[in-house]
Amino acid sequence: MNKEILEKIDEIINLIEQSTEYKKYLLLKEKMNDNKEIKRLINEIKVLQKDVTHKLDKKDLLKEKMDKLNSFPLYREYNNTLSELNNTYAIIESMINNYFSDKLN
């Protein structure tokens, strides 16, 4: 790949890593990893999600666990921050795709 392109990609990555949203995400992720109850609930939910595809009777239990997990302000803030970051990445990806689509077509 062209060296200039790689350097620009590195610049974009560096800008993202220096962004307030990314730093906030990392901090929230660390706090979530330190919270045993949230971690336990997330693991229980993952197991239930697999079971739900095979057993519909677990659907209510899964909803109950998800509601409990969403009751944690830390988890909600983490999800919101992650969503903001994903939106930023999607915008960047879309802009790059549109640019090349216009140039190549």
N, C-alpha and C positions, 0 to 999 in steps of 0.2 A: 504494500500500500504506500502511497505517496507520503513522504516524510512530513510535508506541510500539513496534510490532512490529519495525520496522527498527532502532530503537535497541537492542532486546533481541538481535536477530540480531548486531549489531555487538559487543555485550557477549560473546556466546558465541564469536564469532570471535576476539575479543581474549583471552578465557580460553584458547582452544586455542593461539593464538600464543604465549602466555606459559607454556604447559605445558612440563614437562621433556621429555616425549616429542617434542613438535614441535621444540623447540630441538635435541634430540639428532638427530632426523631431518635437520634442515637441516645440521648439522655433518657427519653421515655422508654426506649427499648431496654436499657440497662435497669431502670427502675422496675419494669415489668418482669425482667428475668430474676430480680431479687424478691419479688412478691410471690411467695409460695402458694397462696390461695388462687391467684390468677393463673399461675402456671398449672396448678392441679386442674382447675376448671377447663383451661384450654386443652389439656391432654384428655380429659373426660369427653369433651366435645368432639375432639378428633375421632375418638373411638366410637362415639355415638353416631357421628356422621357416616362412618363406614357401615355401622349396623343398620342405620335408617334405610340405606339403599336395599337392604335385604329384608328388613323387618319393619313394617310401617308402624307397629305398635310402639316403637321407640321415638317416634316423631314428637310426641308431647314432652317426653323427658328431654329431648334435645332442645326444644324451644325453652323449656324451663331453665336449663343450664345456660343457654345463650342469653336469656333475660337476666339471669344472675350475673353473668360475666359483664354484660352491658351496664349493669348497675354501678360498676366501679368507674369513678371519674378518670382514673389513670388509664384504664383500658380505652375508654371513649376518646380521651385526648390523644392517645397513641394511634388509634384508628383514624381519627381526623387528620392527624399530621401525616400519617402514611398515605392517606387519600390525596392530600395536597401534593406530596412528593410525586405520587403516581400521575397526577394530573399534569404536573410540570414536565415529567418525562414524556408523557403522551403528546403534549404540545410540541416539545422539541422534536420528537419522532415524526409527528405530522408535518412540521415545517420542513424537515429534511426530505421526507417522502414527496411532499408537494413540489419542492424545489427541483428534485431530480426528475419527477414525473413531467413537469413543465419543460425542462431542458432536453429530456430524451424523447419526448413525443412531439 
